[in-house]
């Protein structure tokens, strides 16, 4: 008898979300999993659907959204939860680190109040116990307990992002959603936050979904990577394999357009064209109008994700992925 496989912390299957006034789904058949203690990166251009995918784990959906598919957290379908169970999920099982910490914290309240309020209400924790827990987690993220008495405007952006990470851990979540948490930070602080997230994931065994448009950050922190384009997952697989041998032209183009210190002088590589308009239906491969490898079949048929040769778990939705062999990306 085969041993039972552990249940994914996050399991999204066939997620399709349509908004009023759009001609095609914003998310179109998204499949994604995050295991306990695993870091999964979700990468792609702005507007590709990364943030909406992550927020679906909390059922934070736009008004009027039509939803199909399943979003399971620790085996429970978030999309069918009653309000009480959903509230418990949002205050304990799943936590989110937002892009802009200053927009997520009330500037008129002390950091200590921000950190302790939810656990005092949801876990019936005393003020003293909640404060001790907050001080402990501030220490884990490299801050002194004196930050509890400060207001958000009295600390730097990097410190405030560390406060957000501590706040996310207050409820002992099984799943942590990080929505571009380093966007507003300088490079040095970015590296510190990435190292901190990796350390905390190992210590607490939390599953981490890391949303970013920065491929270097994704490579630095992730075990597996999903590449999203126009609301679809176009490639997924182990981080090392995906970055060293991409099997989708979009992934290869993203890697080629990443600035490098050792690159020759000249214009930076760019992806020609624009992402498809939500007001127009898609036919065939959504990347075909921008793809140098596109042919007639790409314009007519939407490609299905297929296994890439040589690497278990590496899949790409491309009719012509074999033509990437021997390209500049492989060199």
N, C-alpha and C positions, 0 to 999 in steps of 0.2 A: 504494500500500500504506500502510495506517495505521501510524503508529509504535507500537511496543510500549509498553503501559502499564507503569510501574514496579510491581514486586511490593509489596503492602502489608507493612509490618513485622508487623502483627497482623491476621489475617483469621479472624473467628469466623462460622461459618455454621450455622444450624439447631441451635444448642446447646440441648440439653434435658437437665436433670439432675433426677433423682428420688431422694429420700432415703427410707429405711425409715420407716414410720409416717405418711407423708404421703399425702393423697388426690389431690394434683395435683403437677405438676413445680414445683420451686423456681425453675428457669429453664425457660422454655417457648418454644423456637424463637428464641433470640437471634441476631441478625445484627449484626455490628459490625466496623469496620475502622479501623486506624490506619496512616497512611502515614509514611514516613521524614521526620523533621523536622517532623511535625505534632503538635499538641496536641489531643486529643479528650477532652471532659469527659463523664462518665457520672454523671447526677444522678438523685435520687429520694429518697423517704423511707427511714428506717431499716427494714431488713428486706425491701427491694424486690429484692435480689439483686445489688447493685452489687459488693460485695466478692467474692462467689463468682464473678462473671463475670471480674473482674480476675485472681483467683487461678487460674482455669482456664488462663491463659497459662503458668503454671508447673506445671500439673497438681497443684495443691495442693487436693485434693478431700476432702470429708468421708468417713469410713469408710462403706462400704456403698452409696456413690452409684452409681446407674445412669446412664450417660452416652450420649447420642446426638449426632450432628453432628460437626463438625470445628473444631479450633482450630489454625490454622497460624501459626507464627512464622517469618518470612523463608522462607516456602514449605514448611516442614516441619510435619507434623501432630504436635502435642505429645501428643495422646491415644494415639498408637500408637508412640511412641518407646520404644526399649529403655532399660534403666536407665542405661547408660553415657552414651548420647546425652542423656538427660534431665538427668543430673548436669552435663554440660558446658553445657547450655542454662541451667541455674539459676545457674551460676557465671560465665557470660560473656555469653551472648546477651541474657538478660532479667534485670533487677534490679528489686527492689521496695522502696519506701519505706513503712514501716508507720505507722499512726496514732500509736502511743505509742513513741517512741524508747527510753525507759527500759526498756520491756519487751522490746526487741529486742537490747539490748547487755548483756553480762555485767558486772555492776557491780564484779567483783573483778579485772577485767583492764584494762590501760591501753588508751586509745583507739588508740594506735599499733599494738598487737597486734591489735585488732579490725579495723583497716583493712587490715593487710598479710597476715593469715593466709591468706585464701582464694587470693589471687594467688600467694603463695609455694608453695601446694600444687598449684593447678591449672595455673598458667602456668610453674611451675618458675623463678620469679623469685627472685633472691638477696635476702637481707634488706636490703642496702644499696639495691638498685634499687627494691624494694618501698617502703622508707621514703621514698626520694626521690619516688616517684610519689604516695604518700600526702600528703607535705608540699606537693607541687604542687597537688593537688586541694583540700587544705584552704585554700590560698591562693585558689583559684578560688571557693570558697564563702565567702570573707571571714574566714577564721580564720588565726591565726598557727600556725606549725609547732610551737610550744611545747605546743599541745594534744595532741600525740602522747604526751607523757609524763604526761598527766593521766588520772585515773579519771573515769568518767561522772558520779559524784556531785559532782565538783568544777566542773562547768560547768552553765550554765543550760539550760532546756528548748529555747530557740531555738538555742543553740549546738549542742546535741546533735542537733537535727533537721538542722542543717547537716552535722554529722558523718555522719549517715545518708545524706544526699545524696551526700557525697563517697564513702562506702563503696559506694553503688550504682553510681558511675561508675568504680570501680577496675578493673572488668573490661571497660571499653569496650562497654557494652551497646548493642544496636540498639534495644531497647525498654525503657522505664522505666515501671513501674507505681507510681503514687502514690496510696495508699489513705488519703484524708482526712489528708494530712500536716500540716495546719495546725490540726487540731481543738483541740489542747491549748495553742495559742499565743495570746498577746495580739494585738490587731488590728495593731499596728505591726509585730510580728515576722511575722505572717501576710503582710503586704504585702511585706516583705523576702524571704520565702521564695518567694512567687509570682514576684517580679521575678527572683530567682536562677534558678528553674526555667526561665523563659522565656529568659534569657540563655544558660544551659547548653544548652538545646535548640537554639538557633541556632548555637552554637559547635561542638557535637559532632554535630549532625544526627540526634539521637536522637528516635525516636517516643515520645510521652508520652501515657499513658492516665491521666487525672486523675479520681479518684473522689471525689465530694463531694455533700453535701446542700445546700450553700450556692450559690445561683444567682448571687450577685454575684461569687463567686470564679470560678465557671465562665465568666461573661461576661468577666472580666478576663484570663483566661489561654488560653481555648480558640479553636481555629479552627472546630471542629464540636462539636455536642452531641448526645448520646443521652439521652432521658428514659425512665426505667424505672419500671414500676409492676407489682407482683405478678408479678415474674419475666419480664415482657414489655417489649420496646421499644415505647413508645406513640407516640413522636415522635422524629425525628432531622432534622438539617439544619445549615446554616451558622449559627454562633452569632448573628450579627447579625440574620438573618431570624427565627430561632426565638424570640429574646427580644423582638423588636419586633412580631412578628405570629405568636403561637403558634396552632397549628392543632389542638391537643387540649385539651379542658377541664381535664385534670389539669395540664398545663403552665401554662395560664392561671391556674389556682387557686394553683399554687406561686408564680407571679410576684406575684399579688395579695396573698399572705400574707407577702411579704418586707417586713420593717419598713423604713420610709423616714423620714428626718429631716423631710422636707417634708410628710409625710402629716398630715391633720387629726387632732386629738385624738379619743380614743375607743378602743373595743375593736379589737384587731388582727384582721384578717381571718383566718379559719381554714377548713380543709376539714372539713366535717361528716362524722361516721361514722368507721369504722376500716377499715384494709386487710383484704382477705379472709383468712380462716383457712386455713392449709395443710392442715387436717384435713377441709376440705370441697372438693368438686369445684367448678370454675368453669363457668358456662354463660353464654354471651354475652360482653359486654364486662366485664372485671373491675372497671372503675371505675363501672359503671352505678349501683350502689346509692348512690354519693356524688355523682353527676353531676346538676347542675340541668337539663341538656339531654337527659337520657336518655328514650328512648321504648320502645315495645314491641320494636322491632327490636334495640335494644341489649341487652335481656334475653334474646333468643333466639339471636342470631348474634354470634360473635366477629368484630370488624372486622379487615380486613387493611390493612397499610400502603399508602397510596395517595399519589401525588405531590401536593404542594400547588401551586396555580396561581401562576405568576409567579416562583418561585424554584427553580432546578435543585438537585436533591439534598435538597430539603425534603420529608419524608414524614410522614404521621400516620395512625395506626390508629384512626379515629373515623368512625362513621356520620353524624355531624351536625357535622362540622368547619366546614361553611359557615355555621352559625349563630353562630360566633364573630365573624364580620364585624360591625363596628360596635359591638362590646362595649366595656366600660370599658377592657379591656386594649389595644384598638386606639386608643383616644382619646389 
